[in-house]
Amino acid sequence: MDITKIQNQLQKFAFDRDWEQFHTPKNLAMALSVEASELVEIFQWLNAEESNSPNQKQTEEINSEVADIAMYLLRFCSVLGIDLEKAIESKLERNAEKYPVNLSKGNAQKYNQRGD
C-alpha cells in the first residue's frame, strides 16, 4: 500500500469539492469515531461465532466501514503532518515494553492492572 499516494488522492478529492475547509483535525477525528462506531454496529448483536464468520452482506458492510476508517485516519494524519508509519513503529516499541511476552502471553489484562 502506498500511503502517500492514497493521502494525495484523498487531498485531491477534498480539494476538488472544496471540502478542505471542513477537514479540521476535530472534524476528522469525529468522523473517524463515527465510522468506527458504524463498524461496531455491524457486530453489536452477533455472538462470538457469528462475528468470526460474517455473512456476505456483513462482509461487504465491514469492508466499506474499514475503508472509511482508513481513509479518515489517513486524511487526519495528512492534515496534522503525522507520519503514520513512524507513529505505528513507535507505538509498537512502546507496547513491547509495556507488555513483555513473559508477563503478557495469554493474559488479557492491561499492563497497569497486572499484579506484577
C-alpha positions, 0 to 999 in steps of 0.5 A, a space after each residue: 500500500 502506498 500511503 502517500 499516494 492514497 493521502 494525495 488522492 484523498 487531498 485531491 478529492 477534498 480539494 476538488 469539492 472544496 471540502 478542505 475547509 471542513 477537514 479540521 483535525 476535530 472534524 476528522 477525528 469525529 468522523 473517524 469515531 463515527 465510522 468506527 462506531 458504524 463498524 461496531 454496529 455491524 457486530 453489536 448483536 452477533 455472538 462470538 461465532 457469528 462475528 468470526 464468520 460474517 455473512 456476505 452482506 456483513 462482509 461487504 458492510 465491514 469492508 466499506 466501514 474499514 475503508 472509511 476508517 482508513 481513509 479518515 485516519 489517513 486524511 487526519 494524519 495528512 492534515 496534522 503532518 503525522 507520519 503514520 508509519 513512524 507513529 505505528 513503529 513507535 507505538 509498537 516499541 512502546 507496547 513491547 515494553 509495556 507488555 513483555 511476552 513473559 508477563 503478557 502471553 495469554 493474559 488479557 489484562 492491561 499492563 497497569 492492572 497486572 499484579 506484577 
